[in-house]
Structure formats: structure tokens, C-alpha cells
């Protein structure tokens, strides 16, 4: 009898869990909040890369 009850209730519990996870997922990001041509703050604050100068002391 317990097996029959488990067979009937397991798919219901799994479906309810799947439904809960689906409706509680984070909403997709619609836009990044930047205007066209703007540089993201993280990229803008990167330190400058070293530049190799031509004709340096060798």
C-alpha cells in the first residue's frame, strides 16, 4: 500500500518542485543600463597596459 501511495505522490511532488523552481527563477536582464557608446565602469577603471617604446635603451 505504501508503494502505491509513493507511486502516486512522487510525480506530484516532483512537478510541484519543478514549478516552484521555474516561477522563482531570476528575471532575465532586459538591458545593461548603458547608453550607446558608453564604456562599462569595470572596463573603464582598468589600469593602463604597458606600452613598448621604440628605440629604447637596449
C-alpha positions in Angstrom: 0.0 0.0 0.0 2.8 2.4 0.8 4.4 1.7 -2.6 1.2 2.6 -4.4 1.0 5.8 -2.3 4.6 6.7 -3.2 4.0 6.0 -6.9 1.0 8.4 -6.9 2.6 11.2 -4.8 6.2 11.2 -6.1 5.4 12.7 -9.6 3.1 15.3 -8.0 5.8 16.4 -5.5 8.4 16.5 -8.3 6.1 18.6 -10.5 5.4 21.0 -7.7 9.1 21.4 -7.0 9.8 22.0 -10.7 7.0 24.5 -10.9 8.3 26.3 -7.8 11.8 26.5 -9.2 10.5 27.7 -12.6 8.4 30.6 -11.1 11.1 31.6 -8.6 14.0 31.9 -11.1 15.5 35.4 -11.5 14.1 37.5 -14.3 16.3 37.9 -17.4 18.2 41.2 -17.8 16.4 43.4 -20.4 19.3 45.9 -20.9 22.5 46.8 -19.2 21.6 50.4 -18.4 24.3 51.8 -20.7 23.7 54.3 -23.5 25.1 53.6 -26.9 28.9 54.0 -26.8 29.3 54.1 -23.1 32.1 52.0 -21.5 31.2 49.8 -18.6 32.6 51.1 -15.3 34.6 47.9 -14.7 36.4 48.2 -18.0 37.0 51.9 -17.7 38.8 51.6 -14.4 41.4 49.0 -15.6 45.0 50.1 -15.2 46.8 51.1 -18.4 48.7 48.4 -20.2 52.5 48.8 -20.5 53.5 50.1 -23.9 56.8 49.1 -25.6 58.6 52.2 -26.8 60.5 52.0 -30.0 64.2 52.8 -29.8 64.6 52.4 -26.0 67.9 51.6 -24.3 68.9 48.2 -25.4 
